[in-house]
Amino acid sequence: MPAGETRSASIGGWRSIGRPDVMLAAALTIVLLPSSLLALVQGPNPAATPLVVILALLFVVLHALSFLALRFPVASFGAASAAMLALAAMPGSDGVPAAVYPSSAAFLLCLAQVVIQRSRLLGLGALGIGVLGAVIITFMPMSVLEPQVRWGMLVGLIALVSVAWAIGMLQQLRRQQADDRDRAHVEAAIAQERMRINRDLHDVVAHSMTVMIAQAEVARAYVREDPDESARAMSVVVDTGREALRGMRGIVAAGSDAPHEPFPDLDVIRADVDAARSAETETTFVEDGRRGQLDPPARIALHHAVREALANAIRHTAPPRRIDVRMRWTAEALVVTVVDDGGSGVASERSPGAGMGLIGMAERVRSAGGMLSAQAADRSGWTVRAQLPRMDAEIGMDAIP
């Protein structure tokens, strides 16, 4: 994440309709827009009909921009500033500046979203634009306003802009703290996973090497005097080496019964996809490109990543659901994507690094020289993407779009 920016508020896209910022924008629209429209047509000196239509459209635009600011904060704030400038130049009912009608509060939401989602420098720029707008609104020629009223309006508008900026800053700090906690959690989980792998590998390798060295010395000592004893010792060396290799594979592979499973080949991936198919789960498997070769760590990481992604898709969605698995071979790498459609219900929020399984999966893929990412899909589901290098690649692995 670039320095100075916070986690995007658009995580989850428009599916997150229950988010507090979405609910706030909706509540202000429901409450303030009718109030502004009624204020335009009521009073002793209501505005003329053409002007009412223009002002009503500007109010609607402001409220629409308060929603768009959740995804496009800077562009929406710029458009909202232009709308406020137009409102400042138009009188409302009874000569009251149209820029101080209730719907103008939607501009403050746009300002706050810039502060929350973008850098502090952009947030200060938005604050400066808001203060300048308050000055413009206050000193536009409105004959019905007395000087003391103008100054009171200026102080009040600047105070509102400042409060919106301060709330945005507080929210930004909260999100940064949440990002720091998530990052610390991920780093701790990765460290624990590495320590577990290192500890287990040390136990397996150290014991096996000790036995193999001892038996090799016996075989060397008796190679002429007692060939049978030498052969027996070498047999122990071979058996111990095979058992150590099986144990090392089991440490990296998923599941407590992994050491007893056969070494995974690429056809096992299709079998895993088929095994996940049921009356509640539809699965598909597609392999594109000319199949290449993966080294053993990459094959184990691939097997673990697909199994974990399938398990997560079933665990976090309500049936019926669909899961699509695609293996795409390029000249340099194998790219595997696992995409679920979110099921029939509302799936719980999932994010990269949120679970120990996903963290362990990413660490295994990285240890095999690959890359792994997980993010929200275009639909309501989730996409897990793993990229692993080919053994027979002629050039180095590059990032694949």
C-alpha positions in Angstrom: 0.0 0.0 0.0 1.5 3.4 -1.0 2.7 5.6 1.8 0.1 8.1 3.0 -2.9 6.2 1.8 -5.3 4.1 3.8 -7.2 1.0 3.0 -9.7 1.7 0.3 -13.3 2.3 1.5 -14.5 0.5 -1.6 -13.5 -3.0 -0.3 -16.3 -5.3 -1.2 -17.7 -2.9 -3.9 -21.3 -2.0 -4.0 -22.2 -5.3 -2.3 -21.4 -3.6 1.1 -24.6 -1.7 1.2 -24.8 -2.1 5.0 -21.6 -0.2 5.6 -21.9 2.9 7.9 -20.7 5.4 5.3 -23.2 4.1 2.7 -26.0 4.2 5.3 -25.0 7.7 6.3 -25.1 8.9 2.7 -28.5 7.2 2.2 -29.9 8.7 5.4 -28.8 12.3 4.5 -30.4 11.8 1.0 -33.7 10.7 2.5 -33.8 13.4 5.1 -32.2 16.4 3.5 -33.2 16.2 -0.1 -37.0 16.5 0.5 -36.3 19.3 3.1 -34.3 21.3 0.5 -36.9 20.8 -2.2 -39.7 22.0 0.2 -37.7 25.0 1.3 -37.4 26.1 -2.4 -41.1 26.2 -3.0 -42.3 27.4 0.4 -41.9 30.8 2.1 -43.1 34.3 1.3 -40.9 34.7 -1.7 -40.3 31.3 -3.3 -37.8 31.0 -6.1 -39.0 31.0 -9.7 -39.9 27.7 -11.3 -36.9 27.5 -13.7 -34.5 28.3 -10.9 -36.2 25.7 -8.6 -35.7 23.0 -11.3 -32.0 23.9 -11.7 -31.4 24.0 -7.9 -33.3 20.7 -7.4 -31.0 19.1 -10.0 -27.9 20.4 -8.3 -29.1 19.0 -5.0 -29.7 15.6 -6.5 -26.3 15.7 -8.1 -24.7 16.5 -4.7 -26.4 13.5 -3.1 -25.4 11.2 -5.9 -21.8 12.4 -5.6 -21.9 11.5 -1.9 -22.4 7.9 -2.9 -19.8 8.0 -5.8 -17.3 9.5 -3.3 -17.1 6.0 -1.7 -15.4 4.7 -4.8 -14.0 7.8 -6.5 -13.3 10.3 -3.7 -11.2 12.9 -5.6 -13.3 13.1 -8.8 -16.5 13.2 -6.8 -15.1 16.0 -4.5 -14.1 18.0 -7.5 -17.6 17.7 -9.1 -19.2 18.5 -5.7 -17.1 21.6 -5.4 -18.2 22.7 -8.9 -21.8 22.1 -7.9 -21.4 24.1 -4.7 -19.9 27.0 -6.6 -22.9 27.0 -8.9 -25.2 27.0 -5.9 -23.3 29.8 -4.3 -24.1 32.0 -7.3 -27.8 31.3 -7.1 -30.3 32.7 -4.6 -32.9 30.3 -3.1 -36.2 31.1 -1.6 -36.4 34.4 0.3 -33.0 35.3 -1.0 -31.2 32.8 1.1 -28.0 31.4 -0.6 -28.8 28.1 -2.2 -25.4 26.8 -1.1 -26.6 26.8 2.6 -29.7 24.6 2.0 -29.7 21.2 3.8 -28.6 19.2 0.8 -25.3 21.0 0.8 -24.2 18.8 3.7 -23.6 16.1 1.0 -20.5 18.2 0.0 -19.1 17.5 3.5 -19.4 13.8 3.0 -17.4 14.1 -0.3 -14.7 16.1 1.6 -14.5 13.5 4.4 -14.1 10.7 1.9 -11.0 12.4 0.4 -9.5 12.8 3.8 -10.3 9.1 4.7 -9.1 7.4 1.5 -6.3 9.6 0.2 -3.1 11.1 1.4 -3.0 13.8 4.1 -1.7 16.3 1.6 -4.9 15.8 -0.5 -6.9 16.0 2.7 -5.4 19.4 3.5 -6.1 20.5 0.0 -9.7 19.5 0.3 -9.9 21.4 3.6 -8.5 24.5 1.9 -11.1 24.3 -0.9 -13.8 23.9 1.7 -12.7 27.0 3.6 -12.4 29.0 0.3 -15.9 27.8 -0.6 -17.2 29.1 2.8 -15.7 32.5 2.1 -17.2 32.6 -1.4 -20.7 31.6 -0.2 -20.6 34.2 2.6 -19.5 37.2 0.5 -21.6 36.5 -2.6 -23.9 39.6 -3.0 -27.0 38.8 -1.0 -28.7 42.0 0.0 -30.9 40.4 2.5 -28.1 39.4 4.8 -26.8 41.8 7.4 -23.0 42.1 8.0 -23.2 40.3 11.4 -25.2 37.5 9.8 -22.5 37.2 7.1 -19.7 36.8 9.6 -21.7 34.4 11.7 -22.4 32.4 8.5 -18.7 32.4 7.7 -17.7 31.1 11.1 -20.4 28.4 11.0 -19.5 27.2 7.5 -15.8 27.0 8.3 -16.6 25.2 11.5 -18.7 22.6 9.5 -15.9 22.1 7.0 -13.4 21.7 9.8 -15.5 19.2 11.6 -15.9 17.1 8.4 -12.2 17.2 7.9 -11.5 16.2 11.5 -13.9 13.3 11.4 -12.2 12.1 8.2 -8.8 12.4 9.9 -10.0 10.3 12.8 -11.4 7.7 10.5 -8.2 7.6 8.5 -6.2 7.1 11.7 -8.5 4.2 12.8 -8.1 2.6 9.4 -4.3 3.0 9.5 -4.3 1.4 13.0 -6.4 -1.5 11.6 -4.0 -1.9 8.7 -1.1 -2.0 11.2 -2.8 -4.7 13.3 -3.6 -6.7 10.2 0.0 -6.4 8.9 1.3 -7.4 12.3 -1.0 -10.4 12.4 0.1 -11.5 8.9 3.8 -11.1 9.8 3.4 -13.0 13.0 1.5 -15.8 11.2 4.2 -16.0 8.5 6.9 -16.1 11.2 5.1 -18.9 13.1 4.6 -20.9 9.9 8.3 -20.5 9.0 9.3 -21.5 12.5 7.1 -24.6 12.4 8.5 -25.6 9.0 12.1 -25.0 10.1 11.6 -26.8 13.4 9.9 -29.8 11.8 12.5 -29.9 9.0 15.3 -29.8 11.5 13.8 -32.6 13.5 13.4 -34.8 10.5 16.6 -34.0 8.7 18.8 -34.0 11.8 17.7 -37.4 13.0 17.7 -38.9 9.6 21.2 -37.6 8.7 22.6 -38.9 12.0 21.3 -42.4 11.3 22.4 -42.3 7.7 25.9 -41.1 8.6 26.3 -43.8 11.3 25.1 -46.5 8.9 27.3 -45.3 6.1 30.3 -45.5 8.4 29.3 -49.1 9.2 29.0 -49.9 5.5 32.4 -48.4 4.8 34.0 -50.3 7.6 32.6 -53.7 6.7 32.6 -53.4 2.9 35.5 -55.9 2.6 35.3 -57.9 5.9 31.5 -58.4 6.0 29.8 -57.5 2.7 26.4 -58.7 4.1 26.6 -56.3 7.0 27.8 -53.5 4.7 24.8 -54.2 2.4 22.4 -54.2 5.4 23.8 -50.8 6.6 23.4 -49.3 3.1 19.8 -50.6 3.0 19.2 -48.7 6.3 20.7 -45.6 4.7 18.4 -45.9 1.7 15.3 -46.6 3.8 16.1 -43.7 6.2 16.7 -41.3 3.3 13.3 -42.2 1.7 11.5 -41.9 5.0 13.2 -38.5 5.6 12.1 -37.3 2.1 8.5 -38.5 2.8 8.5 -36.7 6.1 9.8 -33.4 4.5 7.1 -33.6 1.9 4.5 -34.1 4.6 5.7 -31.1 6.5 5.1 -28.8 3.5 1.9 -30.6 2.3 -1.5 -29.8 3.8 -3.2 -32.1 6.3 -2.1 -34.3 9.1 -2.2 -37.4 6.8 -0.2 -35.7 4.1 3.0 -37.8 4.7 1.0 -41.0 3.8 -0.3 -39.5 0.5 1.4 -40.1 -2.8 3.5 -37.3 -4.2 1.0 -35.0 -5.9 1.1 -34.7 -9.6 -0.8 -32.3 -11.8 -3.7 -34.7 -12.4 -4.4 -34.6 -8.6 -5.6 -31.0 -9.1 -8.4 -32.2 -11.4 -9.3 -35.0 -8.9 -9.5 -32.4 -6.0 -11.9 -30.3 -8.1 -14.0 -33.3 -8.9 -14.0 -34.4 -5.2 -15.4 -30.9 -4.2 -18.4 -31.4 -6.6 -21.7 -32.2 -4.8 -25.5 -31.5 -5.0 -24.8 -28.1 -3.4 -21.5 -27.3 -5.2 -20.9 -27.1 -8.9 -17.2 -27.2 -9.9 -15.5 -26.8 -13.3 -11.9 -27.3 -14.2 -10.1 -25.9 -17.3 -6.5 -26.3 -18.3 -5.1 -24.0 -21.0 -1.7 -24.1 -22.8 0.9 -26.7 -23.3 1.6 -28.5 -20.0 5.1 -28.0 -18.6 7.0 -29.2 -15.6 7.0 -28.0 -12.0 9.6 -28.8 -9.5 8.5 -30.7 -6.4 8.1 -27.7 -4.0 6.0 -25.9 -6.6 3.8 -29.0 -7.2 3.2 -29.4 -3.4 2.4 -25.6 -3.1 0.0 -25.9 -6.1 -1.8 -28.9 -4.5 -2.1 -27.1 -1.2 -3.3 -23.8 -2.7 -6.1 -25.4 -4.7 -7.3 -27.5 -1.9 -7.3 -24.6 0.6 -9.0 -22.3 -2.0 -11.7 -24.9 -2.6 -12.2 -25.5 1.1 -12.5 -21.7 1.8 -15.0 -21.3 -1.1 -17.3 -24.0 0.4 -16.8 -22.9 4.0 -17.6 -19.2 3.5 -20.5 -19.4 1.1 -24.1 -20.6 1.2 -25.3 -23.3 -1.3 -25.9 -23.5 -4.1 -22.5 -22.3 -5.2 -20.2 -22.5 -8.2 -16.4 -22.8 -8.2 -14.3 -22.4 -11.3 -10.7 -23.6 -11.4 -8.5 -22.7 -14.3 -4.9 -23.7 -14.9 -3.1 -21.5 -17.5 0.3 -22.5 -18.8 2.6 -19.8 -20.2 6.2 -20.0 -21.4 7.5 -19.0 -18.0 4.9 -20.1 -15.4 1.7 -21.8 -14.4 -1.1 -19.5 -13.3 -4.0 -21.1 -11.3 -7.2 -19.2 -10.5 -10.0 -20.4 -8.2 -13.1 -18.2 -8.4 -16.4 -18.8 -6.5 -19.6 -17.0 -7.2 -20.4 -16.1 -3.6 -23.2 -18.7 -3.3 -26.9 -17.9 -2.8 -26.6 -16.0 0.4 -24.5 -13.1 1.7 -21.0 -14.4 2.2 -19.0 -13.2 5.2 -16.3 -10.6 4.4 -13.0 -12.2 3.5 -9.8 -10.4 2.8 -6.2 -11.4 1.9 -4.4 -12.5 5.0 -7.5 -12.7 7.2 -7.0 -16.4 8.0 -4.1 -18.6 9.0 -4.9 -21.0 6.2 -4.5 -18.3 3.6 -1.4 -17.0 5.2 0.2 -20.5 5.2 -0.9 -21.0 1.6 0.8 -17.7 0.5 4.0 -18.6 2.4 4.2 -22.0 0.7 3.7 -20.5 -2.7 6.4 -17.9 -2.0 8.7 -20.6 -0.7 8.3 -22.3 -4.1 9.3 -19.1 -5.9 5.8 -18.1 -6.9 3.2 -15.4 -6.0 -0.3 -15.6 -4.5 -3.1 -13.1 -4.3 -6.7 -13.1 -3.1 -9.3 -10.5 -3.7 -13.0 -9.8 -4.3 -14.2 -11.1 -7.7 -16.2 -9.0 -10.1 -19.3 -10.9 -8.9 -20.1 -11.5 -5.2 -17.5 -14.1 -4.7 -13.7 -14.3 -4.2 -10.7 -15.0 -6.5 -7.5 -16.8 -5.4 -4.7 -16.6 -7.9 -1.4 -18.5 -7.7 1.6 -18.1 -10.1 4.3 -20.8 -10.0 7.5 -21.0 -12.1 8.0 -23.7 -14.6 11.1 -25.9 -14.4 11.4 -26.0 -18.2 11.0 -22.2 -18.7 13.6 -20.8 -21.0 13.5 -17.3 -19.5 13.0 -15.9 -16.0 9.5 -15.7 -14.6 7.8 -12.3 -15.0 4.6 -11.1 -13.5 1.6 -12.1 -15.6 -1.3 -9.7 -16.0 
